[in-house]
Amino acid sequence: MDDKIFSDACPGGGRDSYNPKLPTKVIIYAYTQRIYSSRQIAKAVRENVMFMWIAGRQRPDFRTINRFRSERMKDVLETIFN
């Protein structure tokens, strides 16, 4: 994937947040495992070794995952999946 997609969607500024690649990787892997609920994805990041590795041992909560895929990066995720 081209990094320009992420830099255009997240210009920076404000308080520190997760690198946009992290939730993108987690969401893509979760979808391949047929996990669609943000609460189940957050639980998998805490309990599943593969999710822990993909997330770099960071633990975004379900609100962060939901906000990321529904508001902040909706267009980017659509581009990636297309």
N, C-alpha and C positions, 0 to 999 in steps of 0.2 A: 504494500500500500504506500501511496505517496504521502509523506509527512505534511505536505501543503494542505491537504484536506483538514487535518487537525488544527494547524496554525490559523487557518482562515476562520474556523468555527470557534476557536478559543483564543482570542487575541491577547489574553493575559490581563494583569492588573488585579487589584483586589487582594483578598487573602489567598493563601496557598490552597490548592485543591489537588485532586488526583490528576496525574498525567492522563489525558483523554485516551491514550492507547490502552491503559490498564482496564477500565471498564469495558472498552470495546472488545478486547481479547476475552474477558470473562463472559460477556454476553454471548459472543459467537460460540464459545465452547459450551456454554449452558444450553444454547439452542440445539447444538449437535447432540447433546445428551437428553433432549426432550424436557428440559427444565425451563419454564417460561415465567413462573412467578418470581417477582423480585425478592420476596421473603425466602423462597426456596433457594434462589441463587446466593443470597447472603449467607444462608445456613451452610450451603455447600462450600463457600469460601472459608468458612470457619472450620469445617469438619472433613472435607474431602482433600486428600493429598494433591491430586491433580489440579484442583482449583487453587489450592494454596500456592503451588508452584507457578501457575499462570499469573496469579495476582501478585507474585513477588512477596508473599507473606503479609500483604496489606489486607485490611478487612473493611471494605466499603459496606455500609449498612444498606438495608433495603430501600430506604428513602433516597439515598445517593444514587443507587442503581436505577430506581424508577425515574427520578428526576433527569438523570443522564439520558436514558433512552426515550423519554417522552417529550422533554423540552429542549434540553441543551444540544443534543447531538442527533436529533431525529432525522434531519436531512442527510447527515453524514452516514448514519446507519443504513438509510435507504440506498444511498450511493454504493456502499460497500456490498450490500446484499444483491444489488442489481448487477 
